[in-house]
């Protein structure tokens, strides 16, 4: 059970990282586009403001994604601890059941 949870968490982390990389790539391309427009001189101030807004939004999204990844990592770690505790409890329960059976005889 721990490996299934771990693999799904890894898949979730890799998916989040991939999406984050895609967003960064889009923003780099957008920044290059803005630079070309500035060189051309057409509506450079408006495009620059739009690029700045998009960059700020992307930066906020990246910060939120990084925070969410850290939170998910902590949750995964705590779930692992809980699985270990449950397994230990199950082992102890089997021992107690054996002892009860022996006492009933």
Rosetta blueprint (number, residue, H / E / L):
1 X L
2 X H
3 X H
4 X H
5 X H
6 X H
7 X H
8 X H
9 X H
10 X H
11 X H
12 X H
13 X H
14 X H
15 X H
16 X H
17 X H
18 X H
19 X H
20 X H
21 X H
22 X H
23 X H
24 X H
25 X H
26 X H
27 X H
28 X H
29 X H
30 X H
31 X H
32 X H
33 X H
34 X H
35 X H
36 X H
37 X H
38 X H
39 X H
40 X H
41 X L
42 X L
43 X L
44 X H
45 X H
46 X H
47 X H
48 X H
49 X H
50 X H
51 X H
52 X H
53 X H
54 X H
55 X H
56 X H
57 X H
58 X H
59 X H
60 X H
61 X H
62 X H
63 X H
64 X H
65 X H
66 X H
67 X H
68 X H
69 X H
70 X H
71 X H
72 X H
73 X H
74 X H
75 X H
76 X H
77 X H
78 X H
79 X H
80 X H
81 X H
82 X H
83 X H
84 X H
85 X H
86 X H
87 X H
88 X H
89 X H
90 X H
91 X H
92 X H
93 X H
94 X H
95 X H
96 X H
97 X H
98 X H
99 X H
100 X H
101 X H
102 X H
103 X H
104 X H
105 X L
